Amino acid sequence: MLIREASPTDAAAIARVHVDSWRTTYAGIVPADYLANLSYVRREQFWCDIFTTPTLSGCVYVAAQETGEIVGFASGGPERSGNALYRGELYAIYLLASY
């Protein structure tokens, strides 16, 4: 497994992990119709937007198989609630259920 900084070309693969991991992780917790309506296209656009408007202190990393297949990701950046005790925050971390 390789952990590396994500690039804009990873947006579609990150979107797939994002949607698929929501569908497995939140099944039975989030309404089924909501999960069924998650969109790879909309999620890919979300990630494209993040990569085209990066913050100096934000980051996205991917977990990739040796084949290059992305199976997970994490994103983070500055702490967002204004709590001076913490300087950074993990915004999201997702991994395909099979991994």
VEXTIDREN-468602 format. One record per residue (C-alpha): x, z negated, y negated; residue number from 1; residue in one letter. Coordinates in pm, 1 decimal, decimal comma. Layout:
- east:up:north:seq:type
- X:Z:Y:NUM:A
...
This chain:
- east:up:north:seq:type
- 0,0:0,0:0,0:1:M
- 129,9:96,4:-342,9:2:L
- 22,5:-77,1:-663,8:3:I
- 82,7:137,4:-970,5:4:R
- -36,7:185,4:-1323,9:5:E
- -341,2:412,9:-1334,0:6:A
- -344,3:744,1:-1518,3:7:S
- -626,8:958,8:-1657,5:8:P
- -608,2:1179,5:-1347,8:9:T
- -719,2:876,1:-1143,6:10:D
- -1057,4:847,2:-1320,4:11:A
- -1261,9:1017,9:-1045,1:12:A
- -1101,2:811,4:-767,3:13:A
- -1145,0:487,6:-962,1:14:I
- -1510,7:580,5:-1020,7:15:A
- -1559,1:631,1:-646,5:16:R
- -1408,9:289,8:-569,1:17:V
- -1615,0:132,3:-848,3:18:H
- -1947,8:270,6:-724,6:19:V
- -1879,3:232,5:-351,6:20:D
- -1754,9:-124,3:-385,8:21:S
- -2061,0:-220,6:-593,0:22:W
- -2285,7:-76,7:-323,0:23:R
- -2121,3:-280,2:-46,6:24:T
- -2039,9:-598,3:-237,1:25:T
- -2371,6:-642,1:-416,9:26:Y
- -2609,3:-518,9:-144,0:27:A
- -2880,7:-782,3:-108,0:28:G
- -2785,2:-936,7:-442,5:29:I
- -2855,0:-651,8:-686,3:30:V
- -3176,7:-449,8:-640,5:31:P
- -3128,3:-162,8:-394,7:32:A
- -3271,8:96,5:-634,8:33:D
- -3015,2:-2,6:-899,1:34:Y
- -2730,4:41,3:-650,1:35:L
- -2872,2:371,6:-525,3:36:A
- -2882,0:503,3:-881,3:37:N
- -2517,7:428,2:-956,7:38:L
- -2350,6:755,1:-1047,3:39:S
- -1999,2:874,0:-970,8:40:Y
- -2025,7:1113,6:-1265,7:41:V
- -2130,3:844,2:-1515,4:42:R
- -1868,3:602,4:-1384,7:43:R
- -1599,3:872,1:-1404,1:44:E
- -1694,3:935,3:-1768,0:45:Q
- -1669,7:559,6:-1831,3:46:F
- -1312,9:559,0:-1696,4:47:W
- -1220,2:879,2:-1881,3:48:C
- -1334,2:709,2:-2201,4:49:D
- -1115,1:408,0:-2124,1:50:I
- -811,4:628,2:-2065,0:51:F
- -866,7:833,2:-2380,5:52:T
- -907,5:526,7:-2603,1:53:T
- -649,6:287,4:-2460,8:54:P
- -568,7:-41,7:-2623,5:55:T
- -208,9:-140,0:-2671,6:56:L
- -254,6:-448,1:-2458,3:57:S
- -511,5:-329,8:-2200,9:58:G
- -410,9:-211,4:-1855,7:59:C
- -551,1:-53,2:-1540,5:60:V
- -372,7:-57,8:-1205,3:61:Y
- -467,2:107,2:-877,8:62:V
- -401,1:22,2:-514,8:63:A
- -319,5:340,6:-326,0:64:A
- -248,1:422,7:34,9:65:Q
- 79,9:594,2:117,5:66:E
- -123,1:916,3:130,9:67:T
- -216,2:867,2:-235,2:68:G
- -579,4:773,8:-167,5:69:E
- -692,8:512,5:-419,6:70:I
- -867,5:224,1:-245,0:71:V
- -884,3:-34,6:-521,6:72:G
- -823,5:-104,7:-888,3:73:F
- -791,3:-383,6:-1140,2:74:A
- -818,9:-381,0:-1517,4:75:S
- -739,3:-640,9:-1777,2:76:G
- -632,6:-712,7:-2128,5:77:G
- -667,2:-970,1:-2402,7:78:P
- -902,4:-1263,2:-2346,7:79:E
- -1235,7:-1160,3:-2502,3:80:R
- -1422,5:-1482,8:-2579,1:81:S
- -1183,5:-1615,5:-2841,7:82:G
- -1057,4:-1907,6:-2634,6:83:N
- -708,5:-1971,9:-2777,2:84:A
- -600,3:-2140,0:-2453,1:85:L
- -594,0:-1804,4:-2270,2:86:Y
- -414,3:-1490,2:-2381,9:87:R
- -523,7:-1251,2:-2107,4:88:G
- -821,7:-1177,2:-1888,5:89:E
- -886,9:-992,3:-1564,1:90:L
- -1183,2:-768,7:-1651,7:91:Y
- -1246,9:-610,1:-1313,2:92:A
- -1101,3:-601,2:-965,5:93:I
- -1253,7:-391,3:-689,1:94:Y
- -1143,6:-287,2:-343,4:95:L
- -1320,4:-69,0:-87,3:96:L
- -1479,9:-286,5:181,4:97:A
- -1276,7:-122,7:457,1:98:S
- -956,0:-248,2:296,0:99:Y
